[in-house]
Each structure stands twice: as C-alpha cells, then as structure tokens.
Amino acid sequence: MVGLRGQGAERSTVPLSPEEQRILQDIERSFYEHDPEFAHEVSSTTIYKVAGRNVKWLTLGFIGGFAVLVSSFVWSLFLAIVGFVIMLTCAFYIDRNLRKMGKAGWASLSSSVRGGSLGNAGKRVRDRFRRSE
C-alpha cells in the first residue's frame, strides 16, 4: 500500500494494482540478485540503529568538547568558546537523533544495552556480592 497526502484527509492509503506489485517485486528481485551484500545491509539497517550510532558518537563529541572547554579555559578563552560550541552542537544533534528514534527506538536501544556486555557486567557484579554474603 502506498500512502498519499490529500487535501481533505491527513493520510489515506491506496492499494497497488497487481501490475504495480509485480513491477515492485521484479525490482526487488533484481536488486537482491545484482548486489546481495548491499541488499542485506539495507534490509538490516534501521533508523533506530543509525540514530543510536549517531548518539554514541555525538556523546563522545560532547565529552570531547567539555574536555576542551575545561582544559583550555584558563589558557585561551577562544579555545574554551570553541569547546562550548562543540558541546552545544553535539547536544543539538543528540536531541535531534533521539527525537528520530522515538520511544520505540529508545526502548530498543536500551534493551540492547541491557542485554549486551553492560548487562552481563552488572549481573556479574551482583553475583559477586551475593557470594560474599
């Protein structure tokens, strides 16, 4: 189904004709035959993964900007301002990517962090404290 925006309706859907569906299936089959690696990469990449990756790098940039701000404030006001601008820019883009992710993406990202290495580390620490009792 293809979504269309009409004048009176906020969102309406129009089903594809059988001919249009066949054409789309042919295009998809051709896409998978000619470049299967790229097709797999495109099918496995979601906006949540991209936005999550961006948030991680932007957080690192924010921390780097903070380090520049703190380390250069006494010596160079110009570098301190540059650090602040880096922090401000990263914060803006972090917010933008978190809004793209929405609640579903944020829940997906936080569950993958909980299920990943950080979640296992927390479990190991809890187990270690239980053994000592």
N, C-alpha and C positions, 0 to 999 in steps of 0.2 A: 504494500500500500504506500502511496505517495502522499505526503502532507502538503496541503495548499493553504495559503492565507487568502481568504476572500475579504470583500469589503464589509459585509454584514457579520460574518462569522469570524470568531477568533481563530479557530483551527478546524478544518474539515479534512477528511481523508477520502481519496478516490482510489479504488482498486485498479490495478494494472490489467490491461487486456491480456488474453492468453498469448498474443503475438509479442507484446512488450515483455512479458515474463520470460518467454523463450529467448528473446534477444538478450536480456539481462543474464540468463543462465549461460548462454553461449559466451558472453563477455567474461563472466566469472570463470568458466572452464578454461578459456583461453589464457586468462590471467594466471591461473594455477599451473597450467602446462608450461608457459614460457618462462616464468620466474618463480619456482616454488618456494625458494628461501625468502624472497621478499613478500610473497603472499602469506607465508606463515608468520613473518614478523608483523605484517599489517594486521592480520587477524588476531594475533595475541596481544597487541598493544592497545591499551585503552587510555582514555583521557585521565583516568584515575592514576594509572602508572606514570604517565608523563608529568602530570601535575605534582604527584608525590616526589618524583625525582627532582623536579624543579624546586620544590620546597626544601628538599635536603640541601641542594647546592646553594640556594639563596640564604638558608640559615647559616651555612658556612661563611658566605659572603658577609652576612650581618655581623657574625662574630669577628671576622677579619677587620671590618670597618670599625668595630668597637675597639679592637686592639690598636689600630692606627690612631684612633681618637685618643685613647688613654696614654699610649706611649709617646705621642708627639705633642700633646697639649702644652707641656712646659717649654719645649724647644721651638716649636713652629705652630703658630696659630693657623696658618694656611693649611698645613697637613691635618690638623685637628678638624678643620672645617671639611676637608676632603673626606676624612673618615666618617664624619657625621652625615655627609651627603650619601656616602656608600651605604651606611646603615639605613637611612631614610628610604633610599631607592629599593634596597632589598626588602625592607618591611612592606613597602607598597606592593611589590611583586609577590611576596609571600601571601599577603591578603588576597590578591587577585587570583592566585592559583588555588588557595583554599576555597574561595567562592566558586571556582570552576568545578572543584571536586564535589562540593556539596556535602550533605550529611552521609549519603551512601558511600561516596569515595573516602571520606574521612573515617567512617566505620571500617571500611575495607583496609585502609592503610594501617589503622591502629590494631586491627585484628592480626594483620600480617606481622606487625612488630611484636605483638604479644606472643604469637606462635613461633616467631623466629628465634634468633640467638639471644635476644634480650629476655624473652620469656623464659628460656631454658636457664639462663644465668640466675634469674630471680628464683626459680624453682630450686636450683642447686643451693643457693644461699639459705632458703627456708629449710631445706632438708638438713643442711649442716647445723643449723641452730636447733632443730628438733633432736638430732642425735646427741647433742651435748646435754640435754635435759635429763 
